[in-house]
Amino acid sequence: MKPIRTFPYLTLLLILYSCNQKNMNEPEAKSSAEFPDGVAYEIFIQSWADGNDDGIGDFKGATQKLDYLEELGVSAVWLMPIMPSPSYHKYDVTDYKAIHPDYGTMEDFKTFLSEAHKRNIKVVIDMIINHTAAEHPWFLEAKKGKDNPYRDFYVWADRDSIANQIAKKEVSQDSDNITQWHAVDNQKEKEHYYGFFWGGMPDLNFDNPKVREEIYDIGRFWLEDVGVDGFRLDAAKHIFPDDRLKDSYEFWQEYRDEMRKIKPDVYLVGEVWASSEIVKEFAKGLPALFNFDLAGSIQQSVMQGKDVAATIEGPKWVNLENEDLVSRLIKQREVFKSATDDYKDAIFLSNHDQNRVMSNFKGDIKKAKMAASILFTLPGTPYIYYGEEIGMLGKKPDPNIREPFLWTNAENDSLRTSWMEPKFTLEKSVHPLSQQIENPNSLWNHYYKWIQLRNSSEVLTKGEIEEFNNQNFNLLAFSRVLGDEKVHVIHNLSSNSQSLKIMPKEILFGEENIQNGNLKANSSIVFK
C-alpha cells in the first residue's frame, strides 16, 4: 500500500493563492467541442515541426506538437497535401497511396493519427483528385500515344478543335494560370491536354468510369486501411469545366455516396471559390464548404472599421452595397441549407492561398484580435491557418505565406523548420509562441480565451444566427440561438468607444470592455 502524499503547509498556501488569482471573467478551459462543431486547424507539415533535424517538417515533429493543439482547444486538423509530389506544396500527386518521404513513413503518419485520436482530434487530409502531377505514372503512360490504355484518364483535344480555347483565360481567386490547353513536351502540332491550373497538373477525365473507380478506391484506402476521418477536396469546382457545372454537382453527390458507403460519418469539405448560388449546388454533394465571402466580409469589416459585406469578383473581394455581414450570412445559410439538411459552414479568416491576415492588417494586433473574436462567435466550423494565432506574416508569392512556425526563440527552437529562408515571419516581427503564452495580452492568449469560451458554450458551437437590432454601423451585432437559449454578441469594429444603448442582463464574456455604458474601442461582449 502506497503512503498518502502530503504537501508542506507553504506549498498548500501557494496552490490556494494561485487558484484565487484566476480571472473569473475568463471562460473555464474545457475539452474541445466535438468536431465539426469544434475548431479546426490547417497545417502545412513542411513548415510545422521538424522531428528529424533535416530542416523539413515531418510527422515525427507534428506528433510532438499534438499536445499544443489539444491545449489550444482544437478538435480537428486539416493537413495540406502529404502524398509524394515533385513540388514543395505537393498539390500535384505522383502516388495517391503513400506519404511523401520528406514527411516520414506511413507508419509515422499512422502514429500521428493514433495520437491525434487519443486526444479527440480528428484528422482531415487534403485530397487532390481534380488533377495529378505530370509525373504521375498514369500521365507518363497516357502521353505515349492515343492507343495507350491510360490515354482516356486525361482530357485531350486536337489543336484545331481547340484553337479558340487556347486564348488566355481570366485570372481567378483560385488560379492565376491563364492557359488551359497544353502541348505534350512542346509538340505543338499534336494533341493538347487540359490542365486548368498549369501544364504540370493535367486534369483527370471524370467521364471515364475507370478514373472514378480509381478515385473511389483511393478514398477507401485512406478511410478504411489508414483510418483518416475525412477529406478536404481541393479544386472541387473544376472537376468539369465551368460550362459543365451540372456534371460537377452530380459527381460530388456520387462521390459523397461512395465515401459514406465506406465510412458513414466521413467529413467532406470542399474548396469552391464562387457565388452563393453556385456553391449551393455543390453543397448537395459536399455538406461542408469554405465560406470565402464571409472571410472577405470579416477582413473588410475589420479593416474599414464598420460592418460591411464582401463578395468575390474575379481575383478580389468587393464590398456589396446595402448589405452587411450578418444579413448576408443569414441569407447564405438559408440558401445552403435549402440544398442539404446537414450543411456545415467552414468559416475562416485566411488560408494557404491568400496573404496572411496579419499582413493585410499591416501588423495591427488590435485588428487581428477583432477578426478572431468575430470568427469564434459565428456559426459553423472555424478554421485557423497555422500561425494565425501568433500573428505570422506573409504576402504572395505562395512560399511566403507558408513560412516556418516559430515555437520559441531560435537558439532553443529544435523543432523549427529551415527548408526556406523566411521573409516575413521573423523574430523581430513576430513573437514566438513560447513568449506569447507567457504574455496575458498576446494574440495567442486572445485566441485561447475565445476558443475556450466557444468550446464551453453549446449555443456558440451549435446555435443559429439572428439579426440583433443595431443602428450603429461601427458595431457588428447579432444573436446566437439554440432552442430556448439565446445570447447576444457585439463587436466594436472602430478605434473609438461606442454607446451600447442597452443594459445587458448577464455578461458572459468581456465585462471589462464596458465603461460608463460604452463598449471600448476594438473590443467585444457576449451577454444574455
ChimeraX attribute file (.defattr): number of C-alpha atoms within 10 A of each C-alpha:
attribute: neighborCount
match mode: 1-to-1
recipient: residues
	/A:1	3
	/A:2	4
	/A:3	5
	/A:4	5
	/A:5	5
	/A:6	8
	/A:7	8
	/A:8	7
	/A:9	8
	/A:10	8
	/A:11	11
	/A:12	12
	/A:13	11
	/A:14	11
	/A:15	10
	/A:16	10
	/A:17	11
	/A:18	10
	/A:19	9
	/A:20	10
	/A:21	8
	/A:22	10
	/A:23	9
	/A:24	9
	/A:25	12
	/A:26	15
	/A:27	19
	/A:28	14
	/A:29	16
	/A:30	15
	/A:31	18
	/A:32	24
	/A:33	22
	/A:34	16
	/A:35	17
	/A:36	20
	/A:37	23
	/A:38	25
	/A:39	28
	/A:40	27
	/A:41	22
	/A:42	20
	/A:43	22
	/A:44	22
	/A:45	25
	/A:46	29
	/A:47	23
	/A:48	26
	/A:49	30
	/A:50	27
	/A:51	22
	/A:52	16
	/A:53	15
	/A:54	12
	/A:55	20
	/A:56	23
	/A:57	28
	/A:58	30
	/A:59	29
	/A:60	19
	/A:61	25
	/A:62	23
	/A:63	20
	/A:64	15
	/A:65	17
	/A:66	19
	/A:67	14
	/A:68	11
	/A:69	17
	/A:70	17
	/A:71	15
	/A:72	21
	/A:73	27
	/A:74	30
	/A:75	26
	/A:76	29
	/A:77	23
	/A:78	21
	/A:79	18
	/A:80	22
	/A:81	25
	/A:82	27
	/A:83	23
	/A:84	22
	/A:85	23
	/A:86	16
	/A:87	11
	/A:88	12
	/A:89	17
	/A:90	19
	/A:91	23
	/A:92	25
	/A:93	26
	/A:94	21
	/A:95	17
	/A:96	22
	/A:97	16
	/A:98	15
	/A:99	20
	/A:100	21
	/A:101	13
	/A:102	18
	/A:103	24
	/A:104	18
	/A:105	16
	/A:106	16
	/A:107	12
	/A:108	18
	/A:109	21
	/A:110	15
	/A:111	15
	/A:112	21
	/A:113	21
	/A:114	18
	/A:115	16
	/A:116	23
	/A:117	16
	/A:118	11
	/A:119	18
	/A:120	18
	/A:121	26
	/A:122	23
	/A:123	23
	/A:124	24
	/A:125	22
	/A:126	20
	/A:127	27
	/A:128	22
	/A:129	22
	/A:130	23
	/A:131	25
	/A:132	25
	/A:133	24
	/A:134	23
	/A:135	18
	/A:136	21
	/A:137	13
	/A:138	20
	/A:139	22
	/A:140	13
	/A:141	15
	/A:142	18
	/A:143	20
	/A:144	13
	/A:145	11
	/A:146	12
	/A:147	10
	/A:148	12
	/A:149	12
	/A:150	19
	/A:151	19
	/A:152	21
	/A:153	23
	/A:154	23
	/A:155	19
	/A:156	22
	/A:157	15
	/A:158	12
	/A:159	19
	/A:160	13
	/A:161	10
	/A:162	14
	/A:163	11
	/A:164	9
	/A:165	13
	/A:166	16
	/A:167	12
	/A:168	12
	/A:169	13
	/A:170	12
	/A:171	13
	/A:172	16
	/A:173	16
	/A:174	17
	/A:175	14
	/A:176	14
	/A:177	16
	/A:178	16
	/A:179	19
	/A:180	20
	/A:181	25
	/A:182	23
	/A:183	16
	/A:184	16
	/A:185	8
	/A:186	9
	/A:187	10
	/A:188	11
	/A:189	11
	/A:190	13
	/A:191	21
	/A:192	23
	/A:193	22
	/A:194	23
	/A:195	24
	/A:196	26
	/A:197	20
	/A:198	18
	/A:199	20
	/A:200	17
	/A:201	21
	/A:202	28
	/A:203	28
	/A:204	24
	/A:205	21
	/A:206	22
	/A:207	16
	/A:208	13
	/A:209	12
	/A:210	14
	/A:211	18
	/A:212	19
	/A:213	12
	/A:214	12
	/A:215	18
	/A:216	17
	/A:217	15
	/A:218	16
	/A:219	23
	/A:220	19
	/A:221	16
	/A:222	19
	/A:223	18
	/A:224	13
	/A:225	9
	/A:226	15
	/A:227	15
	/A:228	22
	/A:229	22
	/A:230	23
	/A:231	23
	/A:232	24
	/A:233	21
	/A:234	21
	/A:235	20
	/A:236	24
	/A:237	23
	/A:238	18
	/A:239	24
	/A:240	21
	/A:241	12
	/A:242	11
	/A:243	8
	/A:244	11
	/A:245	17
	/A:246	13
	/A:247	15
	/A:248	22
	/A:249	23
	/A:250	14
	/A:251	20
	/A:252	22
	/A:253	17
	/A:254	15
	/A:255	18
	/A:256	19
	/A:257	14
	/A:258	16
	/A:259	21
	/A:260	15
	/A:261	12
	/A:262	15
	/A:263	18
	/A:264	11
	/A:265	11
	/A:266	17
	/A:267	22
	/A:268	22
	/A:269	24
	/A:270	26
	/A:271	22
	/A:272	22
	/A:273	22
	/A:274	20
	/A:275	15
	/A:276	19
	/A:277	11
	/A:278	16
	/A:279	24
	/A:280	25
	/A:281	22
	/A:282	29
	/A:283	28
	/A:284	22
	/A:285	24
	/A:286	27
	/A:287	24
	/A:288	26
	/A:289	26
	/A:290	23
	/A:291	24
	/A:292	25
	/A:293	23
	/A:294	24
	/A:295	21
	/A:296	24
	/A:297	26
	/A:298	22
	/A:299	25
	/A:300	23
	/A:301	26
	/A:302	26
	/A:303	18
	/A:304	12
	/A:305	20
	/A:306	19
	/A:307	24
	/A:308	26
	/A:309	27
	/A:310	25
	/A:311	20
	/A:312	19
	/A:313	14
	/A:314	14
	/A:315	13
	/A:316	11
	/A:317	19
	/A:318	16
	/A:319	17
	/A:320	15
	/A:321	9
	/A:322	7
	/A:323	14
	/A:324	19
	/A:325	23
	/A:326	23
	/A:327	15
	/A:328	19
	/A:329	21
	/A:330	14
	/A:331	12
	/A:332	21
	/A:333	20
	/A:334	12
	/A:335	17
	/A:336	26
	/A:337	18
	/A:338	15
	/A:339	18
	/A:340	18
	/A:341	11
	/A:342	14
	/A:343	20
	/A:344	22
	/A:345	24
	/A:346	23
	/A:347	25
	/A:348	25
	/A:349	25
	/A:350	19
	/A:351	20
	/A:352	19
	/A:353	16
	/A:354	18
	/A:355	19
	/A:356	25
	/A:357	24
	/A:358	23
	/A:359	17
	/A:360	18
	/A:361	18
	/A:362	13
	/A:363	16
	/A:364	14
	/A:365	15
	/A:366	16
	/A:367	25
	/A:368	27
	/A:369	24
	/A:370	22
	/A:371	26
	/A:372	22
	/A:373	23
	/A:374	21
	/A:375	23
	/A:376	25
	/A:377	25
	/A:378	24
	/A:379	22
	/A:380	27
	/A:381	25
	/A:382	26
	/A:383	24
	/A:384	24
	/A:385	22
	/A:386	23
	/A:387	25
	/A:388	23
	/A:389	22
	/A:390	27
	/A:391	26
	/A:392	27
	/A:393	27
	/A:394	23
	/A:395	19
	/A:396	13
	/A:397	11
	/A:398	14
	/A:399	17
	/A:400	20
	/A:401	23
	/A:402	32
	/A:403	27
	/A:404	30
	/A:405	25
	/A:406	25
	/A:407	22
	/A:408	18
	/A:409	15
	/A:410	13
	/A:411	6
	/A:412	9
	/A:413	15
	/A:414	17
	/A:415	27
	/A:416	24
	/A:417	26
	/A:418	19
	/A:419	16
	/A:420	15
	/A:421	13
	/A:422	16
	/A:423	13
	/A:424	17
	/A:425	23
	/A:426	18
	/A:427	12
	/A:428	8
	/A:429	12
	/A:430	17
	/A:431	21
	/A:432	24
	/A:433	21
	/A:434	15
	/A:435	14
	/A:436	20
	/A:437	15
	/A:438	11
	/A:439	12
	/A:440	10
	/A:441	10
	/A:442	20
	/A:443	22
	/A:444	25
	/A:445	19
	/A:446	19
	/A:447	22
	/A:448	20
	/A:449	19
	/A:450	22
	/A:451	28
	/A:452	23
	/A:453	23
	/A:454	25
	/A:455	27
	/A:456	18
	/A:457	15
	/A:458	15
	/A:459	22
	/A:460	25
	/A:461	27
	/A:462	20
	/A:463	21
	/A:464	18
	/A:465	24
	/A:466	17
	/A:467	13
	/A:468	15
	/A:469	9
	/A:470	14
	/A:471	9
	/A:472	14
	/A:473	16
	/A:474	23
	/A:475	25
	/A:476	26
	/A:477	25
	/A:478	23
	/A:479	24
	/A:480	23
	/A:481	18
	/A:482	15
	/A:483	8
	/A:484	6
	/A:485	11
	/A:486	17
	/A:487	19
	/A:488	21
	/A:489	22
	/A:490	22
	/A:491	24
	/A:492	30
	/A:493	29
	/A:494	24
	/A:495	14
	/A:496	15
	/A:497	19
	/A:498	20
	/A:499	16
	/A:500	18
	/A:501	10
	/A:502	8
	/A:503	10
	/A:504	15
	/A:505	8
	/A:506	11
	/A:507	16
	/A:508	18
	/A:509	19
	/A:510	15
	/A:511	17
	/A:512	13
	/A:513	17
	/A:514	18
	/A:515	12
	/A:516	8
	/A:517	15
	/A:518	16
	/A:519	25
	/A:520	23
	/A:521	18
	/A:522	23
	/A:523	24
	/A:524	24
	/A:525	22
	/A:526	22
	/A:527	18
	/A:528	14
